[in-house]
Amino acid sequence: MKKTARHPRRNEDSMTHEEKKTAKIVEELTMFFFALEATYIDTRIERGERQTVISLEADFNPAYADRLSNLDTYLNGRKNDGMGDLYWELAGSGDPGETSQLLLVGMMIDRAEIDVKENRVNLTLFRTI
């Protein structure tokens, strides 16, 4: 009988540094939209050889629309490569939905495309790996 190679299951310990960063980004965005009382959050991750693209669509309670007014500033603000690399593990350490967590996400990505409508947001985040 021919033996087949067994591949051990991957766990958090075997995840790469970049995969963990991507997971943290998705977690922070999810928590941010939960804080805006989202009832629908759809996330898609596309990993390529040189780039990861995170797409997110979410609704929000219009009473929180003002919390979205600075989204572009947080996600597309000035980058500090060293800070993003050094502090990405801090993501998740603040209160859910804090804008300081969005600043950390902004440091971990290259750029974001943001489309805010009445009660819906579409985000596309780009990370070079």
N, C-alpha and C positions, 0 to 999 in steps of 0.2 A: 504494500500500500504506500502511495506517495505521500510524503509529509508536506504540508503546506506551511509556509512561514507564518508565524503568529506575530501580529503587531500589537504591542501593548497599548492599552487605552491611554489616550492623552489626558492628563489632569492639569490642574492649575500650575503645578510645579514645572511641567514640561512646556507650558505656553511660552512663546517668545516674548521678549520685552515689548515689541511692537504690537503684538496681539493683546497684551495686557493694557497698553495705552488705549488701543481702540475700544476695548471693553469699558474702560473707565469713561471715555468720552461719551459713549452711548448711555452709560449709567447716569452721568451728570445731566445730560439732556433730558432723559426720561424723568428724573427727579424734578428738574426745572418745570417741565410741562405738567407733572402731577401737581406741583404747587400752584399752577395756574388753573387747576381743576379740569385738566384734560380728561376726556372720556374716550378718546381715540388717539393712539400713538402707533405709528407704523414706521419701523426702522429697517433699512436695508444696508448691508455692508458688502462692498465689492473690493476684494483684495487683488491687486495686480502685482506685477514684479517690482515696480518702482513706486506705486502709489496706491493708497487706500482711499476709497470714496465712501463716505457715510451719508446716506439720504434719510431724512426724517420728515414725516408729515404728522402734524398733530392739530387737534382743535384746542380751544381754550375758552374760558369764561370771559366774555367781553369786559366784565368789570376789572379784569387784570390787564387790559390792553396796554396800559401805561408801562407795565413791566417789560414790554417788548420794544419800547421806543429806542432803547440803547443796545439792542441785540447786535446790530452791525458794529458798533463801537467795541463791544466786548469780544466778538469773534474775529473781527478784521482789524483790531487795533495793532499797535506796534508790537513787533515780535522781539523776543529775547531768547534766542535758541538755548542758551545755558539755563535760563529759568524754566523753560518748558521741560527740558530733560531732567532737571534737578527736582522739580516740584510736582511732577505728574502724580506721584504717589499720594499727595495731599488731597487729590480729588476725592470727594466723598466724605471729607472730614468735617465739613461745615453743615449748617442746617439745610435741609432740602430746599432747593429753589433759590439759594443765595446767589446773587449776581457775582460774588467773588469767585464762585465755582465756574461761572461762565468765562471769567477772565483766564482761569487756568486752562479751560478748554481752548480758548483763543490762542494761548501760548503753545498748545500741543498740535495745532493745525496750521496749514499754510495759508488757507483762505476759506471763506464761506460765501455761498450764494444764498440770499435770504429773500423769501417772498411771503409777505404778510398780507392776508386778506381779512375780511370781516371777523371771522372767528376761526381761521385756519392759517397755519404756518407751514411752509415748505422750506427745509434747509438742505443744502448740499455742502458737505465739508470735505475738503481735500487735504490729504497728508502725504507728503513724500516720505518713502521709507528707504 
